[in-house]
Amino acid sequence: MVVWMSAPEQETIASGYAFGISEADASGNPIGEPAYQYYYSYGKMLGSSPTAFELSFTVDQTLAKGHIMSFIVIVGSTSQGWQFQVYFDSADLNSFAALPVIAGVIPEFTQIGAVASMAVALVFTCVIARRRT
């Protein structure tokens, strides 16, 4: 995930951020545990101008029909009232998640017996035809 963030000039002892992906039902209720990654350090991590932050993590999940994928961004610091801004839906500061997915659904093969029978019959037909020649 790549997320553009900034914070006004305000010092803090420590700060951090977390990005995650979670499955939710059609009503938006979370299902299962989210996949996430985080980063934190001493001092202020976010600059006063928007900067792209990136975290990578592995997700191996199939969504149920009608469910949605929600993206999570959490930012925090040790200073009370510390403010920050996350940029979404911006033409020049495009926050996004890159998801390598299969282009289409691959159905399960339910007629394996019929195909196996046809393959055996085809092999025998080829063997018999070859013996004749």
C-alpha positions as semicolon CSV with decimal commas, in nm:
position;residue;x (nm);y (nm);z (nm)
1;M;0,000;0,000;0,000
2;V;0,113;0,352;-0,074
3;V;-0,048;0,630;0,130
4;W;0,024;1,002;0,106
5;M;0,036;1,169;0,448
6;S;0,153;1,490;0,616
7;A;0,149;1,658;0,957
8;P;0,188;2,023;1,060
9;E;0,516;2,128;1,216
10;Q;0,470;1,975;1,560
11;E;0,735;1,775;1,742
12;T;0,656;1,449;1,918
13;I;0,856;1,192;2,112
14;A;0,750;0,900;1,888
15;S;0,509;0,838;1,603
16;G;0,402;0,558;1,372
17;Y;0,157;0,433;1,115
18;A;-0,010;0,109;1,013
19;F;-0,172;0,003;0,684
20;G;-0,404;-0,293;0,652
21;I;-0,658;-0,480;0,441
22;S;-0,966;-0,645;0,585
23;E;-1,272;-0,830;0,456
24;A;-1,611;-0,683;0,544
25;D;-1,965;-0,799;0,478
26;A;-2,208;-0,597;0,263
27;S;-2,298;-0,385;0,569
28;G;-1,934;-0,297;0,637
29;N;-1,890;-0,521;0,942
30;P;-1,535;-0,664;0,962
31;I;-1,489;-1,038;0,913
32;G;-1,185;-1,224;1,046
33;E;-0,846;-1,075;1,120
34;P;-0,702;-0,799;0,901
35;A;-0,366;-0,834;0,726
36;Y;-0,149;-0,538;0,820
37;Q;0,200;-0,396;0,855
38;Y;0,324;-0,107;1,067
39;Y;0,622;0,121;1,118
40;Y;0,714;0,346;1,411
41;S;1,015;0,543;1,530
42;Y;1,126;0,818;1,766
43;G;1,042;1,172;1,661
44;K;0,803;1,298;1,397
45;M;0,789;1,075;1,090
46;L;0,546;1,280;0,882
47;G;0,670;1,600;0,720
48;S;0,474;1,921;0,673
49;S;0,435;1,854;0,299
50;P;0,260;1,542;0,164
51;T;0,490;1,242;0,128
52;A;0,421;0,889;0,000
53;F;0,468;0,614;0,260
54;E;0,475;0,249;0,155
55;L;0,431;-0,078;0,343
56;S;0,417;-0,426;0,188
57;F;0,245;-0,729;0,332
58;T;0,112;-1,062;0,212
59;V;-0,259;-1,132;0,178
60;D;-0,384;-1,477;0,082
61;Q;-0,760;-1,457;0,097
62;T;-1,068;-1,520;-0,113
63;L;-1,361;-1,289;-0,052
64;A;-1,708;-1,435;-0,015
65;K;-1,968;-1,323;-0,267
66;G;-2,114;-0,987;-0,168
67;H;-1,827;-0,901;0,067
68;I;-1,598;-0,603;0,020
69;M;-1,232;-0,532;0,087
70;S;-1,164;-0,243;0,322
71;F;-0,834;-0,057;0,345
72;I;-0,715;0,068;0,682
73;V;-0,476;0,353;0,767
74;I;-0,387;0,425;1,130
75;V;-0,152;0,706;1,238
76;G;-0,051;0,788;1,594
77;S;0,195;0,973;1,814
78;T;0,284;1,020;2,179
79;S;0,165;1,385;2,177
80;Q;-0,193;1,469;2,268
81;G;-0,370;1,671;1,997
82;W;-0,111;1,578;1,732
83;Q;-0,271;1,633;1,391
84;F;-0,207;1,466;1,057
85;Q;-0,367;1,440;0,714
86;V;-0,412;1,136;0,490
87;Y;-0,476;1,204;0,120
88;F;-0,737;0,994;-0,061
89;D;-0,912;1,061;-0,394
90;S;-0,654;1,316;-0,500
91;A;-0,545;1,341;-0,863
92;D;-0,184;1,434;-0,782
93;L;-0,145;1,254;-0,444
94;N;-0,285;0,914;-0,527
95;S;-0,296;0,675;-0,229
96;F;-0,350;0,317;-0,346
97;A;-0,311;-0,053;-0,280
98;A;-0,156;-0,270;-0,551
99;L;-0,328;-0,608;-0,554
100;P;-0,190;-0,880;-0,782
101;V;-0,505;-1,076;-0,858
102;I;-0,614;-1,333;-1,112
103;A;-0,803;-1,171;-1,400
104;G;-1,098;-1,407;-1,374
105;V;-1,252;-1,676;-1,163
106;I;-1,125;-2,025;-1,235
107;P;-1,414;-2,268;-1,187
108;E;-1,353;-2,606;-1,030
109;F;-1,347;-2,893;-1,276
110;T;-1,654;-3,101;-1,188
111;Q;-1,653;-3,348;-1,479
112;I;-1,309;-3,502;-1,430
113;G;-1,445;-3,857;-1,471
114;A;-1,596;-3,786;-1,813
115;V;-1,281;-3,616;-1,938
116;A;-1,059;-3,899;-1,809
117;S;-1,280;-4,156;-1,986
118;M;-1,264;-3,958;-2,310
119;A;-0,885;-3,927;-2,281
120;V;-0,843;-4,304;-2,229
121;A;-1,075;-4,376;-2,525
122;L;-0,878;-4,131;-2,742
123;V;-0,546;-4,295;-2,647
124;F;-0,680;-4,644;-2,729
125;T;-0,820;-4,519;-3,061
126;C;-0,482;-4,372;-3,152
127;V;-0,298;-4,694;-3,053
128;I;-0,538;-4,910;-3,257
129;A;-0,516;-4,680;-3,558
130;R;-0,137;-4,680;-3,540
131;R;-0,118;-5,062;-3,526
132;R;-0,329;-5,085;-3,841
133;T;-0,087;-4,866;-4,033
